[in-house]
Amino acid sequence: MKKFICRNCGVVNEAEDATVSDSGDWLECDLPTGFEWTLPAGKITPVVGDPIYISGNGEHLSQSEYLEKYNIDPEIAYKLMRGKASSQTASQLVSSQNLKKASTVKNSSSKI
């Protein structure tokens, strides 16, 4: 038996030596694609500077990078997931910059 770790999900797999080729090539897992993997898994708040959000895939992204890549404001999603904001106050969490970004996305999608 040969043990190896999947580079995508981190699970330890076992396979017969005959199944794994000499090159070590092995069928890997697919990356997860469900909506829950786009939600922030964590937040790093440095002493100086902007917070860093951790995606479900382990990426470290700024708020603007996260918003650009996943179309989700990570700060709002993080607060709602942690129960630090109620659904009644969610509209108050949206900043003018995020509203501007959302309106440009909406306008560009309506042109298609």
VMD Tcl script that builds the backbone (N, CA, C; Angstrom):
set m [mol new atoms 336]
animate dup $m
set s [atomselect $m all]
$s set {name element resname resid chain x y z} {
  {N N MET 1 A 0.844 -1.188 0.000}
  {CA C MET 1 A 0.000 0.000 0.000}
  {C C MET 1 A 0.883 1.243 0.000}
  {N N LYS 2 A 0.441 2.210 -0.781}
  {CA C LYS 2 A 1.141 3.474 -0.837}
  {C C LYS 2 A 0.192 4.560 -0.360}
  {N N LYS 3 A 0.646 5.426 0.523}
  {CA C LYS 3 A -0.162 6.529 1.035}
  {C C LYS 3 A 0.309 7.827 0.392}
  {N N PHE 4 A -0.647 8.692 0.069}
  {CA C PHE 4 A -0.309 9.997 -0.477}
  {C C PHE 4 A -1.422 10.976 -0.111}
  {N N ILE 5 A -1.103 12.241 -0.201}
  {CA C ILE 5 A -2.051 13.297 0.164}
  {C C ILE 5 A -2.496 14.025 -1.101}
  {N N CYS 6 A -3.797 14.198 -1.244}
  {CA C CYS 6 A -4.353 14.927 -2.385}
  {C C CYS 6 A -3.963 16.402 -2.263}
  {N N ARG 7 A -3.447 16.975 -3.352}
  {CA C ARG 7 A -3.035 18.381 -3.336}
  {C C ARG 7 A -4.224 19.330 -3.292}
  {N N ASN 8 A -5.416 18.878 -3.660}
  {CA C ASN 8 A -6.591 19.750 -3.679}
  {C C ASN 8 A -7.338 19.774 -2.351}
  {N N CYS 9 A -7.573 18.598 -1.763}
  {CA C CYS 9 A -8.419 18.561 -0.567}
  {C C CYS 9 A -7.670 18.189 0.710}
  {N N GLY 10 A -6.453 17.658 0.592}
  {CA C GLY 10 A -5.659 17.335 1.765}
  {C C GLY 10 A -5.967 16.001 2.405}
  {N N VAL 11 A -6.801 15.181 1.792}
  {CA C VAL 11 A -7.166 13.877 2.342}
  {C C VAL 11 A -6.051 12.870 2.074}
  {N N VAL 12 A -5.762 12.054 3.065}
  {CA C VAL 12 A -4.778 10.989 2.891}
  {C C VAL 12 A -5.457 9.827 2.171}
  {N N ASN 13 A -4.890 9.416 1.046}
  {CA C ASN 13 A -5.439 8.327 0.246}
  {C C ASN 13 A -4.489 7.139 0.297}
  {N N GLU 14 A -5.032 5.964 0.124}
  {CA C GLU 14 A -4.218 4.748 0.048}
  {C C GLU 14 A -4.522 4.056 -1.267}
  {N N ALA 15 A -3.472 3.544 -1.896}
  {CA C ALA 15 A -3.650 2.831 -3.161}
  {C C ALA 15 A -2.640 1.695 -3.228}
  {N N GLU 16 A -3.010 0.680 -3.967}
  {CA C GLU 16 A -2.093 -0.437 -4.202}
  {C C GLU 16 A -0.918 0.076 -5.024}
  {N N ASP 17 A 0.245 -0.479 -4.771}
  {CA C ASP 17 A 1.435 -0.049 -5.513}
  {C C ASP 17 A 1.258 -0.227 -7.014}
  {N N ALA 18 A 0.536 -1.241 -7.422}
  {CA C ALA 18 A 0.331 -1.505 -8.844}
  {C C ALA 18 A -0.563 -0.456 -9.500}
  {N N THR 19 A -1.430 0.189 -8.707}
  {CA C THR 19 A -2.359 1.162 -9.284}
  {C C THR 19 A -1.688 2.504 -9.559}
  {N N VAL 20 A -0.704 2.828 -8.753}
  {CA C VAL 20 A 0.001 4.093 -8.914}
  {C C VAL 20 A 1.178 3.851 -9.852}
  {N N SER 21 A 1.261 4.666 -10.898}
  {CA C SER 21 A 2.344 4.480 -11.866}
  {C C SER 21 A 3.683 4.892 -11.259}
  {N N ASP 22 A 4.738 4.581 -11.955}
  {CA C ASP 22 A 6.085 4.920 -11.484}
  {C C ASP 22 A 6.293 6.424 -11.352}
  {N N SER 23 A 5.581 7.186 -12.170}
  {CA C SER 23 A 5.743 8.645 -12.122}
  {C C SER 23 A 5.021 9.259 -10.921}
  {N N GLY 24 A 4.243 8.456 -10.218}
  {CA C GLY 24 A 3.502 8.967 -9.071}
  {C C GLY 24 A 2.198 9.635 -9.473}
  {N N ASP 25 A 1.858 9.546 -10.763}
  {CA C ASP 25 A 0.635 10.151 -11.251}
  {C C ASP 25 A -0.565 9.393 -10.681}
  {N N TRP 26 A -1.531 10.126 -10.181}
  {CA C TRP 26 A -2.703 9.514 -9.576}
  {C C TRP 26 A -3.888 10.430 -9.794}
  {N N LEU 27 A -5.050 9.871 -9.936}
  {CA C LEU 27 A -6.259 10.659 -10.114}
  {C C LEU 27 A -6.494 11.497 -8.859}
  {N N GLU 28 A -6.589 12.808 -9.038}
  {CA C GLU 28 A -6.783 13.710 -7.907}
  {C C GLU 28 A -8.249 14.096 -7.771}
  {N N CYS 29 A -8.587 14.636 -6.630}
  {CA C CYS 29 A -9.934 15.141 -6.394}
  {C C CYS 29 A -10.151 16.415 -7.201}
  {N N ASP 30 A -11.398 16.697 -7.519}
  {CA C ASP 30 A -11.743 17.973 -8.134}
  {C C ASP 30 A -11.878 19.016 -7.037}
  {N N LEU 31 A -11.575 20.261 -7.375}
  {CA C LEU 31 A -11.773 21.329 -6.412}
  {C C LEU 31 A -13.268 21.517 -6.161}
  {N N PRO 32 A -13.652 21.832 -4.933}
  {CA C PRO 32 A -15.071 22.027 -4.635}
  {C C PRO 32 A -15.611 23.248 -5.363}
  {N N THR 33 A -16.875 23.188 -5.778}
  {CA C THR 33 A -17.463 24.284 -6.540}
  {C C THR 33 A -18.758 24.820 -5.936}
  {N N GLY 34 A -19.210 24.284 -4.811}
  {CA C GLY 34 A -20.451 24.741 -4.195}
  {C C GLY 34 A -20.331 26.159 -3.664}
  {N N PHE 35 A -21.474 26.834 -3.462}
  {CA C PHE 35 A -21.456 28.226 -3.018}
  {C C PHE 35 A -20.766 28.404 -1.667}
  {N N GLU 36 A -20.838 27.373 -0.814}
  {CA C GLU 36 A -20.242 27.525 0.513}
  {C C GLU 36 A -18.723 27.657 0.459}
  {N N TRP 37 A -18.112 27.246 -0.643}
  {CA C TRP 37 A -16.657 27.377 -0.782}
  {C C TRP 37 A -16.261 28.783 -1.198}
  {N N THR 38 A -17.226 29.625 -1.563}
  {CA C THR 38 A -16.911 31.014 -1.893}
  {C C THR 38 A -17.045 31.913 -0.672}
  {N N LEU 39 A -17.630 31.412 0.406}
  {CA C LEU 39 A -17.757 32.200 1.627}
  {C C LEU 39 A -16.414 32.250 2.346}
  {N N PRO 40 A -16.134 33.343 3.060}
  {CA C PRO 40 A -14.853 33.432 3.766}
  {C C PRO 40 A -14.769 32.414 4.897}
  {N N ALA 41 A -13.638 31.721 4.964}
  {CA C ALA 41 A -13.428 30.726 6.013}
  {C C ALA 41 A -12.783 31.353 7.239}
  {N N GLY 42 A -12.211 32.522 7.067}
  {CA C GLY 42 A -11.566 33.180 8.185}
  {C C GLY 42 A -11.162 34.594 7.840}
  {N N LYS 43 A -10.662 35.290 8.857}
  {CA C LYS 43 A -10.258 36.685 8.686}
  {C C LYS 43 A -9.033 36.925 9.557}
  {N N ILE 44 A -8.028 37.520 8.958}
  {CA C ILE 44 A -6.823 37.903 9.693}
  {C C ILE 44 A -6.835 39.420 9.794}
  {N N THR 45 A -6.842 39.917 11.024}
  {CA C THR 45 A -6.835 41.359 11.240}
  {C C THR 45 A -5.465 41.769 11.754}
  {N N PRO 46 A -4.617 42.321 10.864}
  {CA C PRO 46 A -3.290 42.741 11.301}
  {C C PRO 46 A -3.374 43.996 12.173}
  {N N VAL 47 A -2.324 44.252 12.931}
  {CA C VAL 47 A -2.293 45.439 13.785}
  {C C VAL 47 A -2.336 46.689 12.913}
  {N N VAL 48 A -1.577 46.677 11.826}
  {CA C VAL 48 A -1.559 47.792 10.894}
  {C C VAL 48 A -1.945 47.264 9.517}
  {N N GLY 49 A -2.871 47.941 8.876}
  {CA C GLY 49 A -3.255 47.545 7.523}
  {C C GLY 49 A -4.659 46.978 7.460}
  {N N ASP 50 A -5.033 46.622 6.253}
  {CA C ASP 50 A -6.376 46.108 5.997}
  {C C ASP 50 A -6.484 44.629 6.361}
  {N N PRO 51 A -7.695 44.180 6.705}
  {CA C PRO 51 A -7.881 42.759 7.017}
  {C C PRO 51 A -7.659 41.880 5.793}
  {N N ILE 52 A -7.264 40.653 6.045}
  {CA C ILE 52 A -7.045 39.661 4.999}
  {C C ILE 52 A -8.085 38.569 5.217}
  {N N TYR 53 A -8.786 38.209 4.147}
  {CA C TYR 53 A -9.835 37.201 4.229}
  {C C TYR 53 A -9.329 35.899 3.633}
  {N N ILE 54 A -9.679 34.798 4.269}
  {CA C ILE 54 A -9.254 33.476 3.818}
  {C C ILE 54 A -10.445 32.806 3.150}
  {N N SER 55 A -10.238 32.381 1.907}
  {CA C SER 55 A -11.323 31.719 1.178}
  {C C SER 55 A -11.421 30.259 1.607}
  {N N GLY 56 A -12.460 29.590 1.147}
  {CA C GLY 56 A -12.635 28.169 1.427}
  {C C GLY 56 A -11.536 27.315 0.821}
  {N N ASN 57 A -10.825 27.855 -0.171}
  {CA C ASN 57 A -9.712 27.143 -0.791}
  {C C ASN 57 A -8.375 27.496 -0.160}
  {N N GLY 58 A -8.381 28.317 0.888}
  {CA C GLY 58 A -7.157 28.666 1.593}
  {C C GLY 58 A -6.418 29.868 1.030}
  {N N GLU 59 A -7.018 30.582 0.096}
  {CA C GLU 59 A -6.369 31.765 -0.470}
  {C C GLU 59 A -6.452 32.923 0.511}
  {N N HIS 60 A -5.423 33.734 0.578}
  {CA C HIS 60 A -5.419 34.950 1.389}
  {C C HIS 60 A -5.642 36.124 0.450}
  {N N LEU 61 A -6.787 36.822 0.617}
  {CA C LEU 61 A -7.172 37.890 -0.299}
  {C C LEU 61 A -7.588 39.137 0.466}
  {N N SER 62 A -7.322 40.304 -0.132}
  {CA C SER 62 A -7.830 41.551 0.435}
  {C C SER 62 A -9.336 41.614 0.160}
  {N N GLN 63 A -9.996 42.607 0.750}
  {CA C GLN 63 A -11.443 42.717 0.550}
  {C C GLN 63 A -11.762 42.959 -0.920}
  {N N SER 64 A -11.011 43.828 -1.572}
  {CA C SER 64 A -11.292 44.115 -2.986}
  {C C SER 64 A -10.982 42.913 -3.880}
  {N N GLU 65 A -9.909 42.168 -3.584}
  {CA C GLU 65 A -9.585 40.968 -4.354}
  {C C GLU 65 A -10.671 39.906 -4.182}
  {N N TYR 66 A -11.150 39.761 -2.949}
  {CA C TYR 66 A -12.197 38.778 -2.662}
  {C C TYR 66 A -13.481 39.137 -3.407}
  {N N LEU 67 A -13.831 40.422 -3.354}
  {CA C LEU 67 A -15.034 40.902 -4.028}
  {C C LEU 67 A -14.924 40.688 -5.534}
  {N N GLU 68 A -13.753 40.953 -6.092}
  {CA C GLU 68 A -13.531 40.785 -7.530}
  {C C GLU 68 A -13.614 39.316 -7.948}
  {N N LYS 69 A -13.007 38.432 -7.150}
  {CA C LYS 69 A -12.933 37.017 -7.522}
  {C C LYS 69 A -14.246 36.272 -7.303}
  {N N TYR 70 A -14.903 36.504 -6.159}
  {CA C TYR 70 A -16.076 35.710 -5.792}
  {C C TYR 70 A -17.404 36.472 -5.856}
  {N N ASN 71 A -17.373 37.778 -6.134}
  {CA C ASN 71 A -18.589 38.614 -6.171}
  {C C ASN 71 A -19.351 38.572 -4.852}
  {N N ILE 72 A -18.627 38.496 -3.760}
  {CA C ILE 72 A -19.207 38.516 -2.415}
  {C C ILE 72 A -18.354 39.458 -1.578}
  {N N ASP 73 A -19.009 40.375 -0.858}
  {CA C ASP 73 A -18.252 41.216 0.066}
  {C C ASP 73 A -17.915 40.350 1.279}
  {N N PRO 74 A -16.641 40.039 1.497}
  {CA C PRO 74 A -16.293 39.099 2.570}
  {C C PRO 74 A -16.596 39.628 3.973}
  {N N GLU 75 A -16.536 40.942 4.157}
  {CA C GLU 75 A -16.801 41.504 5.487}
  {C C GLU 75 A -18.260 41.287 5.883}
  {N N ILE 76 A -19.167 41.545 4.958}
  {CA C ILE 76 A -20.589 41.344 5.236}
  {C C ILE 76 A -20.875 39.864 5.461}
  {N N ALA 77 A -20.358 39.017 4.569}
  {CA C ALA 77 A -20.594 37.579 4.697}
  {C C ALA 77 A -20.000 37.046 6.000}
  {N N TYR 78 A -18.807 37.515 6.350}
  {CA C TYR 78 A -18.143 37.052 7.574}
  {C C TYR 78 A -18.955 37.437 8.813}
  {N N LYS 79 A -19.421 38.674 8.854}
  {CA C LYS 79 A -20.217 39.125 10.006}
  {C C LYS 79 A -21.530 38.365 10.106}
  {N N LEU 80 A -22.193 38.153 8.979}
  {CA C LEU 80 A -23.459 37.425 9.009}
  {C C LEU 80 A -23.256 35.964 9.405}
  {N N MET 81 A -22.180 35.353 8.934}
  {CA C MET 81 A -21.898 33.952 9.272}
  {C C MET 81 A -21.579 33.788 10.752}
  {N N ARG 82 A -20.904 34.774 11.327}
  {CA C ARG 82 A -20.495 34.685 12.727}
  {C C ARG 82 A -21.572 35.190 13.679}
  {N N GLY 83 A -22.689 35.650 13.136}
  {CA C GLY 83 A -23.782 36.126 13.983}
  {C C GLY 83 A -23.501 37.478 14.592}
  {N N LYS 84 A -22.558 38.242 14.028}
  {CA C LYS 84 A -22.230 39.560 14.565}
  {C C LYS 84 A -23.091 40.651 13.962}
  {N N ALA 85 A -23.917 40.292 13.000}
  {CA C ALA 85 A -24.841 41.253 12.393}
  {C C ALA 85 A -26.147 40.522 12.133}
  {N N SER 86 A -27.228 41.221 12.333}
  {CA C SER 86 A -28.515 40.589 12.045}
  {C C SER 86 A -28.916 40.908 10.619}
  {N N SER 87 A -29.869 40.176 10.099}
  {CA C SER 87 A -30.318 40.411 8.732}
  {C C SER 87 A -30.974 41.782 8.593}
  {N N GLN 88 A -31.448 42.360 9.695}
  {CA C GLN 88 A -32.061 43.681 9.645}
  {C C GLN 88 A -31.021 44.769 9.416}
  {N N THR 89 A -29.785 44.542 9.857}
  {CA C THR 89 A -28.756 45.560 9.723}
  {C C THR 89 A -27.824 45.296 8.537}
  {N N ALA 90 A -28.106 44.263 7.770}
  {CA C ALA 90 A -27.224 43.938 6.647}
  {C C ALA 90 A -27.153 45.078 5.649}
  {N N SER 91 A -28.255 45.789 5.422}
  {CA C SER 91 A -28.236 46.898 4.467}
  {C C SER 91 A -27.345 48.037 4.950}
  {N N GLN 92 A -27.162 48.174 6.257}
  {CA C GLN 92 A -26.309 49.218 6.793}
  {C C GLN 92 A -24.829 48.884 6.636}
  {N N LEU 93 A -24.512 47.621 6.419}
  {CA C LEU 93 A -23.126 47.215 6.290}
  {C C LEU 93 A -22.537 47.531 4.920}
  {N N VAL 94 A -23.396 47.764 3.932}
  {CA C VAL 94 A -22.939 48.003 2.570}
  {C C VAL 94 A -22.370 49.411 2.481}
  {N N SER 95 A -21.129 49.533 2.081}
  {CA C SER 95 A -20.506 50.842 1.964}
  {C C SER 95 A -20.799 51.431 0.591}
  {N N SER 96 A -20.542 52.711 0.433}
  {CA C SER 96 A -20.793 53.371 -0.852}
  {C C SER 96 A -19.892 52.797 -1.937}
  {N N GLN 97 A -18.674 52.395 -1.578}
  {CA C GLN 97 A -17.764 51.795 -2.562}
  {C C GLN 97 A -18.342 50.478 -3.084}
  {N N ASN 98 A -18.898 49.662 -2.200}
  {CA C ASN 98 A -19.481 48.392 -2.618}
  {C C ASN 98 A -20.726 48.613 -3.465}
  {N N LEU 99 A -21.509 49.643 -3.135}
  {CA C LEU 99 A -22.681 49.957 -3.946}
  {C C LEU 99 A -22.259 50.382 -5.344}
  {N N LYS 100 A -21.176 51.172 -5.421}
  {CA C LYS 100 A -20.666 51.607 -6.721}
  {C C LYS 100 A -20.194 50.410 -7.530}
  {N N LYS 101 A -19.470 49.496 -6.894}
  {CA C LYS 101 A -18.978 48.292 -7.556}
  {C C LYS 101 A -20.152 47.441 -8.038}
  {N N ALA 102 A -21.167 47.282 -7.198}
  {CA C ALA 102 A -22.334 46.471 -7.562}
  {C C ALA 102 A -23.088 47.096 -8.726}
  {N N SER 103 A -23.174 48.423 -8.761}
  {CA C SER 103 A -23.902 49.064 -9.851}
  {C C SER 103 A -23.149 48.925 -11.167}
  {N N THR 104 A -21.813 48.949 -11.135}
  {CA C THR 104 A -21.052 48.770 -12.376}
  {C C THR 104 A -21.169 47.347 -12.880}
  {N N VAL 105 A -21.211 46.383 -11.977}
  {CA C VAL 105 A -21.395 44.986 -12.379}
  {C C VAL 105 A -22.778 44.802 -12.981}
  {N N LYS 106 A -23.799 45.416 -12.360}
  {CA C LYS 106 A -25.164 45.302 -12.856}
  {C C LYS 106 A -25.286 45.940 -14.236}
  {N N ASN 107 A -24.688 47.130 -14.416}
  {CA C ASN 107 A -24.758 47.824 -15.701}
  {C C ASN 107 A -24.030 47.055 -16.793}
  {N N SER 108 A -22.883 46.476 -16.476}
  {CA C SER 108 A -22.129 45.748 -17.488}
  {C C SER 108 A -22.830 44.440 -17.868}
  {N N SER 109 A -23.548 43.819 -16.924}
  {CA C SER 109 A -24.262 42.578 -17.244}
  {C C SER 109 A -25.527 42.847 -18.037}
  {N N SER 110 A -26.110 44.036 -17.903}
  {CA C SER 110 A -27.316 44.342 -18.666}
  {C C SER 110 A -26.995 44.635 -20.126}
  {N N LYS 111 A -25.734 44.955 -20.435}
  {CA C LYS 111 A -25.328 45.225 -21.812}
  {C C LYS 111 A -25.145 43.954 -22.616}
  {N N ILE 112 A -25.028 42.847 -21.938}
  {CA C ILE 112 A -24.771 41.573 -22.619}
  {C C ILE 112 A -25.976 41.051 -23.321}
}
mol reanalyze $m
mol bondsrecalc $m
mol representation Tube
mol addrep $m
